Amino acid sequence: MTDRILRFPEVKKLSGMSRSTIYLRITEGLFPRPIQLGTRMVGWRESEVATMNAARVRGAAESEIRELVVRLQSQRKDAA
């Protein structure tokens, strides 16, 4: 399966969060860290953004979301 890499404007649109909120959530462990695409360019896997949205829709607790973020980033390393 092909997983698109989303740039920030699309992540912001899909998540419904502002730039500062996304980066705050990353710091808190509540949103996956971006993938470095270049020296000044980052992106997110579309599947990870969709998974985070689904968790929020189902009302997952912050502890569940933190575990999910750890699992997603671990899968990212395993895929590489």
All heavy atoms as a GROMACS GRO file, in nm:
protein
  638
    1MET      N    1   0.084  -0.119   0.000
    1MET     CA    2   0.000   0.000   0.000
    1MET      C    3   0.089   0.125   0.000
    1MET      O    4   0.186   0.133   0.074
    1MET     CB    5  -0.089   0.000   0.123
    1MET     CG    6  -0.178   0.120   0.133
    1MET     SD    7  -0.284   0.109   0.277
    1MET     CE    8  -0.244   0.262   0.355
    2THR      N    9   0.054   0.220  -0.081
    2THR     CA   10   0.128   0.346  -0.088
    2THR      C   11   0.074   0.440   0.019
    2THR      O   12  -0.047   0.457   0.033
    2THR     CB   13   0.111   0.410  -0.227
    2THR    OG1   14   0.155   0.317  -0.324
    2THR    CG2   15   0.190   0.536  -0.237
    3ASP      N   16   0.163   0.498   0.094
    3ASP     CA   17   0.126   0.592   0.200
    3ASP      C   18   0.179   0.728   0.160
    3ASP      O   19   0.301   0.748   0.154
    3ASP     CB   20   0.188   0.546   0.332
    3ASP     CG   21   0.120   0.606   0.453
    3ASP    OD1   22   0.017   0.674   0.437
    3ASP    OD2   23   0.170   0.585   0.563
    4ARG      N   24   0.089   0.820   0.131
    4ARG     CA   25   0.132   0.954   0.089
    4ARG      C   26   0.197   1.028   0.205
    4ARG      O   27   0.163   1.007   0.320
    4ARG     CB   28   0.011   1.036   0.042
    4ARG     CG   29  -0.046   0.992  -0.087
    4ARG     CD   30  -0.158   1.081  -0.139
    4ARG     NE   31  -0.229   1.158  -0.038
    4ARG     CZ   32  -0.261   1.288  -0.051
    4ARG    NH1   33  -0.227   1.354  -0.158
    4ARG    NH2   34  -0.327   1.350   0.044
    5ILE      N   35   0.288   1.115   0.171
    5ILE     CA   36   0.349   1.205   0.268
    5ILE      C   37   0.276   1.338   0.254
    5ILE      O   38   0.271   1.397   0.146
    5ILE     CB   39   0.500   1.224   0.243
    5ILE    CG1   40   0.573   1.091   0.251
    5ILE    CG2   41   0.558   1.326   0.340
    5ILE    CD1   42   0.572   1.026   0.387
    6LEU      N   43   0.220   1.383   0.365
    6LEU     CA   44   0.145   1.508   0.365
    6LEU      C   45   0.232   1.621   0.417
    6LEU      O   46   0.302   1.606   0.517
    6LEU     CB   47   0.022   1.495   0.455
    6LEU     CG   48  -0.074   1.379   0.426
    6LEU    CD1   49  -0.185   1.377   0.530
    6LEU    CD2   50  -0.130   1.390   0.286
    7ARG      N   51   0.224   1.734   0.351
    7ARG     CA   52   0.293   1.854   0.398
    7ARG      C   53   0.205   1.924   0.500
    7ARG      O   54   0.086   1.895   0.515
    7ARG     CB   55   0.325   1.945   0.279
    7ARG     CG   56   0.422   1.881   0.177
    7ARG     CD   57   0.559   1.849   0.237
    7ARG     NE   58   0.618   1.961   0.306
    7ARG     CZ   59   0.686   2.058   0.247
    7ARG    NH1   60   0.708   2.056   0.118
    7ARG    NH2   61   0.735   2.158   0.318
    8PHE      N   62   0.263   2.019   0.570
    8PHE     CA   63   0.195   2.081   0.683
    8PHE      C   64   0.056   2.138   0.653
    8PHE      O   65  -0.036   2.114   0.731
    8PHE     CB   66   0.283   2.188   0.748
    8PHE     CG   67   0.224   2.233   0.877
    8PHE    CD1   68   0.241   2.159   0.990
    8PHE    CD2   69   0.146   2.346   0.880
    8PHE    CE1   70   0.181   2.198   1.109
    8PHE    CE2   71   0.086   2.386   0.998
    8PHE     CZ   72   0.103   2.311   1.113
    9PRO      N   73   0.036   2.213   0.545
    9PRO     CA   74  -0.098   2.270   0.524
    9PRO      C   75  -0.208   2.163   0.518
    9PRO      O   76  -0.318   2.183   0.571
    9PRO     CB   77  -0.085   2.344   0.390
    9PRO     CG   78   0.060   2.378   0.382
    9PRO     CD   79   0.132   2.262   0.444
   10GLU      N   80  -0.177   2.049   0.459
   10GLU     CA   81  -0.277   1.943   0.450
   10GLU      C   82  -0.299   1.875   0.586
   10GLU      O   83  -0.411   1.840   0.622
   10GLU     CB   84  -0.236   1.840   0.345
   10GLU     CG   85  -0.351   1.754   0.300
   10GLU     CD   86  -0.323   1.676   0.174
   10GLU    OE1   87  -0.214   1.691   0.116
   10GLU    OE2   88  -0.411   1.600   0.135
   11VAL      N   89  -0.191   1.858   0.664
   11VAL     CA   90  -0.204   1.800   0.798
   11VAL      C   91  -0.289   1.892   0.885
   11VAL      O   92  -0.378   1.846   0.958
   11VAL     CB   93  -0.064   1.778   0.861
   11VAL    CG1   94  -0.076   1.738   1.008
   11VAL    CG2   95   0.013   1.674   0.783
   12LYS      N   96  -0.264   2.020   0.875
   12LYS     CA   97  -0.341   2.119   0.951
   12LYS      C   98  -0.489   2.112   0.913
   12LYS      O   99  -0.576   2.109   1.000
   12LYS     CB  100  -0.285   2.258   0.920
   12LYS     CG  101  -0.346   2.370   0.996
   12LYS     CD  102  -0.276   2.500   0.963
   12LYS     CE  103  -0.360   2.616   1.008
   12LYS     NZ  104  -0.303   2.743   0.968
   13LYS      N  105  -0.516   2.101   0.785
   13LYS     CA  106  -0.653   2.094   0.736
   13LYS      C  107  -0.722   1.966   0.783
   13LYS      O  108  -0.835   1.969   0.831
   13LYS     CB  109  -0.653   2.102   0.584
   13LYS     CG  110  -0.788   2.096   0.519
   13LYS     CD  111  -0.774   2.107   0.369
   13LYS     CE  112  -0.903   2.074   0.298
   13LYS     NZ  113  -0.885   2.072   0.153
   14LEU      N  114  -0.654   1.852   0.770
   14LEU     CA  115  -0.713   1.724   0.806
   14LEU      C  116  -0.732   1.708   0.956
   14LEU      O  117  -0.829   1.646   1.000
   14LEU     CB  118  -0.628   1.608   0.752
   14LEU     CG  119  -0.628   1.589   0.601
   14LEU    CD1  120  -0.529   1.482   0.560
   14LEU    CD2  121  -0.768   1.554   0.552
   15SER      N  122  -0.640   1.761   1.034
   15SER     CA  123  -0.649   1.745   1.179
   15SER      C  124  -0.740   1.850   1.243
   15SER      O  125  -0.791   1.828   1.353
   15SER     CB  126  -0.510   1.755   1.242
   15SER     OG  127  -0.460   1.886   1.233
   16GLY      N  128  -0.756   1.964   1.177
   16GLY     CA  129  -0.837   2.071   1.233
   16GLY      C  130  -0.765   2.149   1.342
   16GLY      O  131  -0.827   2.228   1.413
   17MET      N  132  -0.635   2.127   1.354
   17MET     CA  133  -0.556   2.195   1.457
   17MET      C  134  -0.467   2.302   1.395
   17MET      O  135  -0.429   2.291   1.279
   17MET     CB  136  -0.469   2.095   1.532
   17MET     CG  137  -0.546   1.995   1.614
   17MET     SD  138  -0.440   1.890   1.715
   17MET     CE  139  -0.395   1.765   1.597
   18SER      N  140  -0.434   2.401   1.476
   18SER     CA  141  -0.344   2.506   1.431
   18SER      C  142  -0.200   2.455   1.436
   18SER      O  143  -0.170   2.352   1.497
   18SER     CB  144  -0.356   2.629   1.521
   18SER     OG  145  -0.304   2.601   1.650
   19ARG      N  146  -0.111   2.530   1.375
   19ARG     CA  147   0.031   2.495   1.375
   19ARG      C  148   0.084   2.481   1.517
   19ARG      O  149   0.150   2.382   1.551
   19ARG     CB  150   0.110   2.602   1.298
   19ARG     CG  151   0.258   2.580   1.299
   19ARG     CD  152   0.330   2.694   1.224
   19ARG     NE  153   0.471   2.668   1.216
   19ARG     CZ  154   0.529   2.593   1.123
   19ARG    NH1  155   0.456   2.537   1.030
   19ARG    NH2  156   0.658   2.574   1.123
   20SER      N  157   0.056   2.579   1.600
   20SER     CA  158   0.109   2.575   1.737
   20SER      C  159   0.052   2.457   1.816
   20SER      O  160   0.123   2.395   1.895
   20SER     CB  161   0.082   2.707   1.810
   20SER     OG  162  -0.056   2.735   1.812
   21THR      N  163  -0.074   2.424   1.794
   21THR     CA  164  -0.135   2.311   1.863
   21THR      C  165  -0.072   2.179   1.818
   21THR      O  166  -0.043   2.092   1.901
   21THR     CB  167  -0.287   2.307   1.842
   21THR    OG1  168  -0.343   2.429   1.895
   21THR    CG2  169  -0.351   2.188   1.911
   22ILE      N  170  -0.049   2.163   1.689
   22ILE     CA  171   0.014   2.041   1.639
   22ILE      C  172   0.152   2.024   1.702
   22ILE      O  173   0.184   1.916   1.754
   22ILE     CB  174   0.022   2.042   1.485
   22ILE    CG1  175  -0.118   2.025   1.426
   22ILE    CG2  176   0.116   1.932   1.435
   22ILE    CD1  177  -0.127   2.044   1.276
   23TYR      N  178   0.233   2.128   1.703
   23TYR     CA  179   0.366   2.116   1.759
   23TYR      C  180   0.363   2.100   1.911
   23TYR      O  181   0.448   2.031   1.968
   23TYR     CB  182   0.456   2.232   1.714
   23TYR     CG  183   0.505   2.207   1.573
   23TYR    CD1  184   0.452   2.274   1.464
   23TYR    CD2  185   0.603   2.111   1.549
   23TYR    CE1  186   0.495   2.248   1.335
   23TYR    CE2  187   0.648   2.084   1.420
   23TYR     CZ  188   0.593   2.153   1.314
   23TYR     OH  189   0.636   2.124   1.187
   24LEU      N  190   0.265   2.158   1.978
   24LEU     CA  191   0.248   2.135   2.122
   24LEU      C  192   0.214   1.988   2.146
   24LEU      O  193   0.271   1.925   2.236
   24LEU     CB  194   0.138   2.225   2.178
   24LEU     CG  195   0.102   2.203   2.325
   24LEU    CD1  196   0.221   2.235   2.415
   24LEU    CD2  197  -0.018   2.288   2.362
   25ARG      N  198   0.122   1.934   2.066
   25ARG     CA  199   0.084   1.792   2.081
   25ARG      C  200   0.204   1.700   2.055
   25ARG      O  201   0.219   1.598   2.120
   25ARG     CB  202  -0.030   1.756   1.986
   25ARG     CG  203  -0.156   1.834   2.004
   25ARG     CD  204  -0.231   1.791   2.127
   25ARG     NE  205  -0.328   1.892   2.161
   25ARG     CZ  206  -0.458   1.870   2.168
   25ARG    NH1  207  -0.506   1.752   2.148
   25ARG    NH2  208  -0.538   1.969   2.200
   26ILE      N  209   0.288   1.735   1.959
   26ILE     CA  210   0.408   1.656   1.932
   26ILE      C  211   0.497   1.656   2.057
   26ILE      O  212   0.544   1.551   2.102
   26ILE     CB  213   0.484   1.709   1.810
   26ILE    CG1  214   0.404   1.683   1.682
   26ILE    CG2  215   0.624   1.647   1.801
   26ILE    CD1  216   0.456   1.755   1.560
   27THR      N  217   0.517   1.773   2.117
   27THR     CA  218   0.598   1.786   2.237
   27THR      C  219   0.540   1.704   2.352
   27THR      O  220   0.613   1.643   2.429
   27THR     CB  221   0.609   1.935   2.279
   27THR    OG1  222   0.666   2.008   2.171
   27THR    CG2  223   0.694   1.951   2.403
   28GLU      N  224   0.408   1.700   2.362
   28GLU     CA  225   0.339   1.625   2.468
   28GLU      C  226   0.328   1.476   2.438
   28GLU      O  227   0.279   1.400   2.521
   28GLU     CB  228   0.198   1.682   2.488
   28GLU     CG  229   0.194   1.823   2.536
   28GLU     CD  230   0.055   1.884   2.536
   28GLU    OE1  231  -0.034   1.836   2.462
   28GLU    OE2  232   0.035   1.980   2.613
   29GLY      N  233   0.371   1.434   2.318
   29GLY     CA  234   0.361   1.294   2.280
   29GLY      C  235   0.223   1.254   2.232
   29GLY      O  236   0.189   1.136   2.231
   30LEU      N  237   0.143   1.353   2.191
   30LEU     CA  238   0.005   1.328   2.150
   30LEU      C  239  -0.017   1.338   2.000
   30LEU      O  240  -0.132   1.334   1.953
   30LEU     CB  241  -0.089   1.426   2.222
   30LEU     CG  242  -0.092   1.412   2.374
   30LEU    CD1  243  -0.169   1.528   2.436
   30LEU    CD2  244  -0.149   1.278   2.416
   31PHE      N  245   0.090   1.352   1.924
   31PHE     CA  246   0.082   1.357   1.778
   31PHE      C  247   0.217   1.308   1.726
   31PHE      O  248   0.321   1.340   1.783
   31PHE     CB  249   0.055   1.500   1.729
   31PHE     CG  250  -0.005   1.509   1.592
   31PHE    CD1  251  -0.140   1.488   1.572
   31PHE    CD2  252   0.075   1.536   1.482
   31PHE    CE1  253  -0.195   1.496   1.445
   31PHE    CE2  254   0.021   1.543   1.354
   31PHE     CZ  255  -0.116   1.523   1.337
   32PRO      N  256   0.217   1.230   1.618
   32PRO     CA  257   0.344   1.177   1.566
   32PRO      C  258   0.438   1.288   1.521
   32PRO      O  259   0.394   1.391   1.469
   32PRO     CB  260   0.302   1.092   1.446
   32PRO     CG  261   0.157   1.072   1.458
   32PRO     CD  262   0.103   1.183   1.540
   33ARG      N  263   0.567   1.264   1.541
   33ARG     CA  264   0.668   1.359   1.494
   33ARG      C  265   0.672   1.355   1.342
   33ARG      O  266   0.646   1.252   1.281
   33ARG     CB  267   0.802   1.324   1.552
   33ARG     CG  268   0.804   1.342   1.703
   33ARG     CD  269   0.928   1.292   1.765
   33ARG     NE  270   1.043   1.354   1.702
   33ARG     CZ  271   1.168   1.323   1.730
   33ARG    NH1  272   1.195   1.231   1.817
   33ARG    NH2  273   1.266   1.384   1.668
   34PRO      N  274   0.706   1.467   1.280
   34PRO     CA  275   0.715   1.468   1.133
   34PRO      C  276   0.837   1.392   1.084
   34PRO      O  277   0.931   1.366   1.160
   34PRO     CB  278   0.727   1.617   1.100
   34PRO     CG  279   0.785   1.679   1.221
   34PRO     CD  280   0.735   1.598   1.338
   35ILE      N  281   0.833   1.357   0.958
   35ILE     CA  282   0.944   1.290   0.891
   35ILE      C  283   1.027   1.399   0.823
   35ILE      O  284   0.971   1.484   0.753
   35ILE     CB  285   0.891   1.192   0.786
   35ILE    CG1  286   0.807   1.084   0.853
   35ILE    CG2  287   1.004   1.132   0.704
   35ILE    CD1  288   0.721   1.005   0.756
   36GLN      N  289   1.156   1.396   0.842
   36GLN     CA  290   1.243   1.494   0.778
   36GLN      C  291   1.256   1.460   0.630
   36GLN      O  292   1.302   1.353   0.594
   36GLN     CB  293   1.381   1.493   0.845
   36GLN     CG  294   1.465   1.612   0.814
   36GLN     CD  295   1.414   1.738   0.882
   36GLN    OE1  296   1.370   1.736   0.995
   36GLN    NE2  297   1.420   1.848   0.810
   37LEU      N  298   1.215   1.550   0.542
   37LEU     CA  299   1.220   1.529   0.397
   37LEU      C  300   1.337   1.600   0.332
   37LEU      O  301   1.375   1.569   0.220
   37LEU     CB  302   1.090   1.576   0.332
   37LEU     CG  303   0.961   1.509   0.383
   37LEU    CD1  304   0.840   1.576   0.321
   37LEU    CD2  305   0.964   1.361   0.354
   38GLY      N  306   1.390   1.697   0.400
   38GLY     CA  307   1.502   1.776   0.350
   38GLY      C  308   1.554   1.860   0.464
   38GLY      O  309   1.508   1.847   0.578
   39THR      N  310   1.646   1.949   0.436
   39THR     CA  311   1.702   2.029   0.544
   39THR      C  312   1.600   2.122   0.609
   39THR      O  313   1.608   2.147   0.729
   39THR     CB  314   1.821   2.113   0.494
   39THR    OG1  315   1.778   2.192   0.383
   39THR    CG2  316   1.937   2.025   0.454
   40ARG      N  317   1.503   2.168   0.532
   40ARG     CA  318   1.401   2.257   0.586
   40ARG      C  319   1.260   2.212   0.546
   40ARG      O  320   1.171   2.295   0.530
   40ARG     CB  321   1.426   2.399   0.536
   40ARG     CG  322   1.556   2.457   0.588
   40ARG     CD  323   1.584   2.591   0.527
   40ARG     NE  324   1.466   2.675   0.521
   40ARG     CZ  325   1.458   2.800   0.565
   40ARG    NH1  326   1.562   2.856   0.618
   40ARG    NH2  327   1.347   2.868   0.554
   41MET      N  328   1.242   2.080   0.533
   41MET     CA  329   1.115   2.029   0.484
   41MET      C  330   1.076   1.904   0.564
   41MET      O  331   1.158   1.814   0.581
   41MET     CB  332   1.131   1.993   0.335
   41MET     CG  333   1.006   1.953   0.268
   41MET     SD  334   1.024   1.905   0.093
   41MET     CE  335   1.183   1.959   0.043
   42VAL      N  336   0.952   1.903   0.613
   42VAL     CA  337   0.902   1.787   0.685
   42VAL      C  338   0.765   1.747   0.630
   42VAL      O  339   0.700   1.824   0.560
   42VAL     CB  340   0.891   1.811   0.838
   42VAL    CG1  341   1.025   1.840   0.900
   42VAL    CG2  342   0.792   1.924   0.868
   43GLY      N  343   0.723   1.627   0.665
   43GLY     CA  344   0.592   1.578   0.625
   43GLY      C  345   0.546   1.469   0.720
   43GLY      O  346   0.623   1.422   0.805
   44TRP      N  347   0.422   1.432   0.709
   44TRP     CA  348   0.363   1.327   0.792
   44TRP      C  349   0.303   1.220   0.702
   44TRP      O  350   0.249   1.251   0.596
   44TRP     CB  351   0.252   1.384   0.879
   44TRP     CG  352   0.297   1.464   0.996
   44TRP    CD1  353   0.307   1.422   1.124
   44TRP    CD2  354   0.336   1.601   0.998
   44TRP    NE1  355   0.352   1.523   1.205
   44TRP    CE2  356   0.370   1.634   1.129
   44TRP    CE3  357   0.346   1.699   0.899
   44TRP    CZ2  358   0.413   1.760   1.168
   44TRP    CZ3  359   0.389   1.825   0.936
   44TRP    CH2  360   0.421   1.856   1.068
   45ARG      N  361   0.307   1.095   0.748
   45ARG     CA  362   0.242   0.987   0.675
   45ARG      C  363   0.091   1.004   0.686
   45ARG      O  364   0.038   1.028   0.794
   45ARG     CB  365   0.282   0.852   0.734
   45ARG     CG  366   0.427   0.818   0.710
   45ARG     CD  367   0.468   0.691   0.777
   45ARG     NE  368   0.400   0.579   0.711
   45ARG     CZ  369   0.412   0.455   0.751
   45ARG    NH1  370   0.485   0.424   0.856
   45ARG    NH2  371   0.349   0.359   0.688
   46GLU      N  372   0.024   0.993   0.574
   46GLU     CA  373  -0.121   1.010   0.571
   46GLU      C  374  -0.189   0.911   0.664
   46GLU      O  375  -0.284   0.946   0.735
   46GLU     CB  376  -0.171   0.991   0.427
   46GLU     CG  377  -0.319   1.015   0.410
   46GLU     CD  378  -0.362   1.006   0.266
   46GLU    OE1  379  -0.299   0.933   0.187
   46GLU    OE2  380  -0.461   1.074   0.232
   47SER      N  381  -0.141   0.788   0.669
   47SER     CA  382  -0.202   0.685   0.754
   47SER      C  383  -0.192   0.722   0.902
   47SER      O  384  -0.284   0.695   0.980
   47SER     CB  385  -0.138   0.549   0.729
   47SER     OG  386  -0.001   0.552   0.762
   48GLU      N  387  -0.082   0.785   0.942
   48GLU     CA  388  -0.066   0.824   1.082
   48GLU      C  389  -0.163   0.936   1.119
   48GLU      O  390  -0.223   0.933   1.227
   48GLU     CB  391   0.077   0.868   1.108
   48GLU     CG  392   0.176   0.755   1.100
   48GLU     CD  393   0.320   0.796   1.120
   48GLU    OE1  394   0.349   0.918   1.131
   48GLU    OE2  395   0.405   0.706   1.124
   49VAL      N  396  -0.181   1.032   1.030
   49VAL     CA  397  -0.276   1.140   1.056
   49VAL      C  398  -0.418   1.083   1.065
   49VAL      O  399  -0.495   1.118   1.156
   49VAL     CB  400  -0.267   1.250   0.947
   49VAL    CG1  401  -0.374   1.356   0.967
   49VAL    CG2  402  -0.128   1.314   0.948
   50ALA      N  403  -0.453   0.991   0.976
   50ALA     CA  404  -0.586   0.930   0.978
   50ALA      C  405  -0.606   0.849   1.105
   50ALA      O  406  -0.716   0.854   1.166
   50ALA     CB  407  -0.604   0.841   0.855
   51THR      N  408  -0.504   0.779   1.150
   51THR     CA  409  -0.514   0.701   1.273
   51THR      C  410  -0.535   0.792   1.394
   51THR      O  411  -0.616   0.761   1.482
   51THR     CB  412  -0.386   0.616   1.292
   51THR    OG1  413  -0.375   0.527   1.181
   51THR    CG2  414  -0.392   0.536   1.420
   52MET      N  415  -0.465   0.903   1.397
   52MET     CA  416  -0.482   0.998   1.507
   52MET      C  417  -0.621   1.058   1.508
   52MET      O  418  -0.684   1.072   1.613
   52MET     CB  419  -0.376   1.109   1.498
   52MET     CG  420  -0.233   1.062   1.512
   52MET     SD  421  -0.203   0.958   1.656
   52MET     CE  422  -0.242   1.071   1.787
   53ASN      N  423  -0.673   1.091   1.390
   53ASN     CA  424  -0.808   1.146   1.382
   53ASN      C  425  -0.909   1.044   1.431
   53ASN      O  426  -1.002   1.078   1.505
   53ASN     CB  427  -0.841   1.188   1.238
   53ASN     CG  428  -0.771   1.314   1.197
   53ASN    OD1  429  -0.725   1.392   1.280
   53ASN    ND2  430  -0.761   1.337   1.068
   54ALA      N  431  -0.894   0.918   1.391
   54ALA     CA  432  -0.987   0.812   1.434
   54ALA      C  433  -0.985   0.794   1.585
   54ALA      O  434  -1.089   0.776   1.648
   54ALA     CB  435  -0.952   0.681   1.364
   55ALA      N  436  -0.865   0.802   1.645
   55ALA     CA  437  -0.854   0.789   1.791
   55ALA      C  438  -0.927   0.903   1.862
   55ALA      O  439  -0.996   0.880   1.961
   55ALA     CB  440  -0.707   0.787   1.831
   56ARG      N  441  -0.913   1.022   1.809
   56ARG     CA  442  -0.981   1.137   1.871
   56ARG      C  443  -1.132   1.126   1.855
   56ARG      O  444  -1.207   1.158   1.947
   56ARG     CB  445  -0.928   1.267   1.813
   56ARG     CG  446  -0.790   1.297   1.863
   56ARG     CD  447  -0.744   1.437   1.829
   56ARG     NE  448  -0.615   1.462   1.889
   56ARG     CZ  449  -0.499   1.425   1.835
   56ARG    NH1  450  -0.497   1.365   1.718
   56ARG    NH2  451  -0.385   1.448   1.896
   57VAL      N  452  -1.177   1.080   1.740
   57VAL     CA  453  -1.321   1.066   1.714
   57VAL      C  454  -1.382   0.965   1.811
   57VAL      O  455  -1.491   0.986   1.863
   57VAL     CB  456  -1.349   1.026   1.567
   57VAL    CG1  457  -1.491   0.981   1.548
   57VAL    CG2  458  -1.317   1.143   1.474
   58ARG      N  459  -1.312   0.856   1.836
   58ARG     CA  460  -1.367   0.754   1.927
   58ARG      C  461  -1.350   0.792   2.074
   58ARG      O  462  -1.393   0.720   2.163
   58ARG     CB  463  -1.309   0.617   1.897
   58ARG     CG  464  -1.172   0.590   1.941
   58ARG     CD  465  -1.138   0.440   1.927
   58ARG     NE  466  -1.015   0.412   1.994
   58ARG     CZ  467  -0.894   0.423   1.942
   58ARG    NH1  468  -0.882   0.459   1.816
   58ARG    NH2  469  -0.788   0.398   2.013
   59GLY      N  470  -1.286   0.907   2.100
   59GLY     CA  471  -1.275   0.958   2.236
   59GLY      C  472  -1.166   0.893   2.318
   59GLY      O  473  -1.179   0.880   2.440
   60ALA      N  474  -1.058   0.853   2.254
   60ALA     CA  475  -0.946   0.790   2.324
   60ALA      C  476  -0.887   0.885   2.427
   60ALA      O  477  -0.877   1.006   2.405
   60ALA     CB  478  -0.839   0.748   2.224
   61ALA      N  479  -0.849   0.829   2.541
   61ALA     CA  480  -0.786   0.907   2.647
   61ALA      C  481  -0.644   0.946   2.604
   61ALA      O  482  -0.586   0.883   2.516
   61ALA     CB  483  -0.780   0.825   2.776
   62GLU      N  484  -0.589   1.049   2.668
   62GLU     CA  485  -0.454   1.094   2.635
   62GLU      C  486  -0.352   0.982   2.650
   62GLU      O  487  -0.260   0.971   2.571
   62GLU     CB  488  -0.414   1.215   2.719
   62GLU     CG  489  -0.475   1.344   2.671
   62GLU     CD  490  -0.417   1.466   2.740
   62GLU    OE1  491  -0.327   1.452   2.826
   62GLU    OE2  492  -0.462   1.576   2.706
   63SER      N  493  -0.369   0.898   2.752
   63SER     CA  494  -0.275   0.788   2.772
   63SER      C  495  -0.280   0.689   2.654
   63SER      O  496  -0.176   0.640   2.610
   63SER     CB  497  -0.304   0.715   2.902
   63SER     OG  498  -0.436   0.662   2.902
   64GLU      N  499  -0.400   0.664   2.603
   64GLU     CA  500  -0.414   0.576   2.486
   64GLU      C  501  -0.349   0.638   2.363
   64GLU      O  502  -0.285   0.569   2.284
   64GLU     CB  503  -0.561   0.550   2.455
   64GLU     CG  504  -0.635   0.467   2.556
   64GLU     CD  505  -0.781   0.456   2.519
   64GLU    OE1  506  -0.813   0.384   2.423
   64GLU    OE2  507  -0.863   0.522   2.587
   65ILE      N  508  -0.368   0.769   2.347
   65ILE     CA  509  -0.312   0.838   2.232
   65ILE      C  510  -0.159   0.838   2.238
   65ILE      O  511  -0.093   0.816   2.138
   65ILE     CB  512  -0.370   0.980   2.220
   65ILE    CG1  513  -0.519   0.971   2.184
   65ILE    CG2  514  -0.295   1.062   2.115
   65ILE    CD1  515  -0.592   1.102   2.179
   66ARG      N  516  -0.103   0.856   2.358
   66ARG     CA  517   0.044   0.850   2.373
   66ARG      C  518   0.096   0.713   2.332
   66ARG      O  519   0.197   0.703   2.262
   66ARG     CB  520   0.084   0.881   2.516
   66ARG     CG  521   0.091   1.027   2.546
   66ARG     CD  522   0.157   1.056   2.680
   66ARG     NE  523   0.150   1.198   2.706
   66ARG     CZ  524   0.049   1.257   2.769
   66ARG    NH1  525  -0.051   1.187   2.816
   66ARG    NH2  526   0.050   1.389   2.786
   67GLU      N  527   0.028   0.607   2.376
   67GLU     CA  528   0.068   0.472   2.339
   67GLU      C  529   0.058   0.452   2.188
   67GLU      O  530   0.144   0.388   2.127
   67GLU     CB  531  -0.020   0.369   2.410
   67GLU     CG  532   0.004   0.360   2.559
   67GLU     CD  533  -0.096   0.269   2.629
   67GLU    OE1  534  -0.162   0.187   2.561
   67GLU    OE2  535  -0.108   0.281   2.752
   68LEU      N  536  -0.046   0.508   2.130
   68LEU     CA  537  -0.066   0.498   1.985
   68LEU      C  538   0.047   0.568   1.910
   68LEU      O  539   0.100   0.515   1.812
   68LEU     CB  540  -0.202   0.558   1.946
   68LEU     CG  541  -0.240   0.558   1.800
   68LEU    CD1  542  -0.243   0.416   1.745
   68LEU    CD2  543  -0.375   0.625   1.782
   69VAL      N  544   0.085   0.685   1.956
   69VAL     CA  545   0.194   0.760   1.892
   69VAL      C  546   0.324   0.680   1.900
   69VAL      O  547   0.397   0.668   1.801
   69VAL     CB  548   0.211   0.900   1.957
   69VAL    CG1  549   0.340   0.967   1.912
   69VAL    CG2  550   0.092   0.988   1.924
   70VAL      N  551   0.352   0.621   2.016
   70VAL     CA  552   0.473   0.539   2.031
   70VAL      C  553   0.469   0.421   1.934
   70VAL      O  554   0.567   0.391   1.867
   70VAL     CB  555   0.487   0.490   2.178
   70VAL    CG1  556   0.594   0.383   2.190
   70VAL    CG2  557   0.518   0.608   2.270
   71ARG      N  558   0.353   0.356   1.925
   71ARG     CA  559   0.338   0.241   1.834
   71ARG      C  560   0.356   0.283   1.688
   71ARG      O  561   0.426   0.216   1.611
   71ARG     CB  562   0.202   0.175   1.856
   71ARG     CG  563   0.189   0.042   1.789
   71ARG     CD  564   0.067  -0.038   1.832
   71ARG     NE  565  -0.058   0.036   1.832
   71ARG     CZ  566  -0.127   0.067   1.942
   71ARG    NH1  567  -0.082   0.035   2.061
   71ARG    NH2  568  -0.241   0.134   1.933
   72LEU      N  569   0.297   0.395   1.648
   72LEU     CA  570   0.310   0.443   1.510
   72LEU      C  571   0.455   0.474   1.475
   72LEU      O  572   0.503   0.438   1.368
   72LEU     CB  573   0.223   0.567   1.488
   72LEU     CG  574   0.072   0.546   1.486
   72LEU    CD1  575   0.000   0.681   1.484
   72LEU    CD2  576   0.031   0.462   1.368
   73GLN      N  577   0.524   0.539   1.566
   73GLN     CA  578   0.664   0.575   1.538
   73GLN      C  579   0.753   0.451   1.541
   73GLN      O  580   0.850   0.444   1.466
   73GLN     CB  581   0.710   0.684   1.635
   73GLN     CG  582   0.636   0.813   1.608
   73GLN     CD  583   0.682   0.932   1.686
   73GLN    OE1  584   0.656   1.043   1.645
   73GLN    NE2  585   0.748   0.916   1.798
   74SER      N  586   0.718   0.352   1.619
   74SER     CA  587   0.792   0.226   1.621
   74SER      C  588   0.772   0.152   1.488
   74SER      O  589   0.868   0.098   1.432
   74SER     CB  590   0.744   0.140   1.736
   74SER     OG  591   0.796   0.012   1.728
   75GLN      N  592   0.650   0.152   1.438
   75GLN     CA  593   0.621   0.088   1.309
   75GLN      C  594   0.696   0.157   1.198
   75GLN      O  595   0.740   0.094   1.102
   75GLN     CB  596   0.471   0.090   1.280
   75GLN     CG  597   0.389   0.000   1.367
   75GLN     CD  598   0.240   0.021   1.349
   75GLN    OE1  599   0.195   0.111   1.279
   75GLN    NE2  600   0.162  -0.061   1.416
   76ARG      N  601   0.712   0.287   1.209
   76ARG     CA  602   0.785   0.365   1.110
   76ARG      C  603   0.931   0.316   1.103
   76ARG      O  604   0.985   0.299   0.995
   76ARG     CB  605   0.781   0.512   1.151
   76ARG     CG  606   0.816   0.609   1.044
   76ARG     CD  607   0.831   0.748   1.099
   76ARG     NE  608   0.705   0.816   1.126
   76ARG     CZ  609   0.699   0.937   1.180
   76ARG    NH1  610   0.808   1.002   1.212
   76ARG    NH2  611   0.583   0.992   1.203
   77LYS      N  612   0.991   0.292   1.218
   77LYS     CA  613   1.129   0.244   1.223
   77LYS      C  614   1.139   0.102   1.167
   77LYS      O  615   1.235   0.069   1.100
   77LYS     CB  616   1.181   0.247   1.366
   77LYS     CG  617   1.204   0.386   1.418
   77LYS     CD  618   1.251   0.384   1.561
   77LYS     CE  619   1.262   0.525   1.616
   77LYS     NZ  620   1.295   0.527   1.758
   78ASP      N  621   1.038   0.018   1.198
   78ASP     CA  622   1.039  -0.120   1.149
   78ASP      C  623   1.025  -0.126   0.999
   78ASP      O  624   1.080  -0.215   0.935
   78ASP     CB  625   0.925  -0.200   1.215
   78ASP     CG  626   0.947  -0.220   1.365
   78ASP    OD1  627   1.062  -0.204   1.411
   78ASP    OD2  628   0.849  -0.251   1.434
   79ALA      N  629   0.951  -0.030   0.941
   79ALA     CA  630   0.929  -0.030   0.796
   79ALA      C  631   1.055   0.013   0.719
   79ALA      O  632   1.071  -0.020   0.603
   79ALA     CB  633   0.814   0.064   0.761
   80ALA      N  634   1.141   0.088   0.787
   80ALA     CA  635   1.262   0.139   0.721
   80ALA      C  636   1.368   0.038   0.711
   80ALA      O  637   1.393  -0.060   0.685
   80ALA     CB  638   1.319   0.255   0.801
   0.00000   0.00000   0.00000
